[in-house]
Amino acid sequence: MKIPAMIGAELRRLTASPMAVIALIALMAVPILYGGLYLWANQDPYGKFTEVPVGLVVDDAGATSGDTTTNYGEKVADNLVEGKAFDWQRLSAPAARAALKNGDVDFTVTIPKDFSEALLSSSGTSPHQARIELETNDANNYLASSIGSGAVEKIRRSVAEMVGQEAADKLLTGLSDVRAKLGEAADGAGKLFDGANTAVSGSGQLADGTAQLADGAAQLAGGTQQLADGSQQLADGAATLADGAQQVSAGNQQLAQYANEAGSLVQQATDALPQVRSDIATALADRGLSPAEVDAVLAKLDPLGDKLRNGNDTVQGAVGKIDQLADGSAQVASGSATLADKSQQLANGAQTAASGAAALSTGAASARDGAKALHDGLGTLANGIATLRDGLKAGVDAIPSSTPELREQQAKTIANPVDVSSDKVAAAKDYGQGLAPFFAALAGWIGIYALFLIIKPISRRAVTALHSPIRITLAGWLTPAGFGALQMLGLLGVLAWALGFTFQNGWGALGIMVVASATYAAIILALNVWLGSVGQFMGLVLMVLQLVTAGGTFPWQTLPAPLAALHHVLPMGYVVDAMRQLMYGGQVGRAMTDLGVLGIWLVGSLLVAMIGVTRMTHKRTLRDLQPSLIG
């Protein structure tokens, strides 16, 4: 019996009755129904989020900044409702809790009372973060928690961008005002610098003048000190003169007294002379002298009287001169005393002047030093002002000029500085197409597994009649492989035409699906040849292992280490990878590598099956004679 005859016999057995045909058709449709219905149901779940009911509670009381009152909660709510990302339902807090508990909404988002106040708190003394409250109920849907977390994160980003844009706009407006004020300050600093230069020039002249003043004051101090010393000597001499003049005046007064007394005596003698002459004449007459003799005697005495009178005149003149001398010496003594007093006053004044001149000299020296220090300080000040002017100008240049339109664009950029530019080397159209490679690979296994429920892996009659393990094995494999190819063709048709999935390399994808189905058929055939009904069960176990290790949903790197190791061994992971490359427009060379691995599994499984068939053709065991546990 040749291979076509064995295949024909198996086909006649599978179509021997209407029920057999129905069973075959039903099992052929398993992978199409499984893959088609599942991918149809999950073709674009994200596009249906607009029908997911979500409770929205807005308790925000708003906040006042300056003269403006803002309610960010209402703004956020309006944006959410207008965005229609979900079926937002505005509810009160009690109604939202009841709706979440009853399953009327999948999750709730609450904007609390202090939301606006918290957003504006960053400019105050007690900044704190605003909160958006998410409440989920896993009893309604576990994935609603993940969806809600993603939604709240988007809300958080949009709120942060909105508030950040407003804050950045205020900041940029402030910077623009600062730039204008810095410009004014720079102009003022320039004028101040010019004034400082003028002050430096004036302070230089002041320093020169105070230096000359200090030199003059020092000379004045020396001259006034000499004057003080001379005037003190004058005062001492005047005092000595006053003492001498006083002594002279006293002596002259005494001399005048004596002269007056002498003059008085001479005057008395002169005044008494006529009386004395008369008394002498009388006395002589009484003595008996004759008048002639008396006249002769008087004639002798008269010259003496004349001399006495002349002497009296001389004495009286001398007394007058002595009196004048006494008066003059008294005046000299008085003037000398006055001179001594004035000279002492002059000496005291000169000493005071000398002290003042010394203080003036000291002050002038201090003024000279201060003027020099002022000159140096003003020079430093001018340099500092120049630095300030240059710094202010640099500050003005460092702050770019802007317009309201530019500031608005800058605020948007600051609020959202990073934009994600997404570029895909290979892209799936939607969520369903993203899952298609995995479910097509899995559907292929399920289809082959289902076929082996009615297809005999090995014809017992052929084993008994023939001793050709190769022909028996190939006949046992080609029947399910052929039906599997039809299943994959039907599944590809459903994916491409019914669901509208696109294939960058449709013929390549179909080839991978057919080879994968043939490989699965070889694996399950080998299991059945060696283990019988237990092998059929092991096919189910192997399907479960590949379901979790193929990396069809999450990246295989997220698997536990033992399962990750199986990903590199079991064939379904390579089927998924090859389908992705050919379906999304990836690397054809990588798909060829995956195809090579599938070829190794295919050939290896057929060899293992042939070895089992060879054993069966040479000897039979009690296990071979036992009825199957399955069917």
Salt bridges, closest charged atoms under 4 A:
GLU10 OE2 - ARG13 NH2 2.56
GLU74 OE1 - ARG90 NH2 3.40
GLU117 OE1 - HIS128 NE2 3.24
GLU133 OE2 - ARG131 NH1 2.51
GLU153 OE2 - ARG156 NH2 2.81
GLU153 OE2 - ARG157 NH1 3.59
GLU166 OE2 - LYS75 NZ 3.65
GLU184 OE1 - LYS181 NZ 3.97
ASP302 OD1 - ARG277 NE 2.56
ASP306 OD1 - ARG309 NH2 2.23
ASP369 OD1 - ARG368 NE 3.35
ASP376 OD2 - LYS372 NZ 3.37
ASP390 OD1 - ARG389 NE 3.20
GLU408 OE2 - LYS412 NZ 3.94
ASP577 OD1 - ARG590 NH2 2.60
ASP624 OD2 - ARG615 NH1 3.92
ASP624 OD1 - ARG623 NH2 3.50
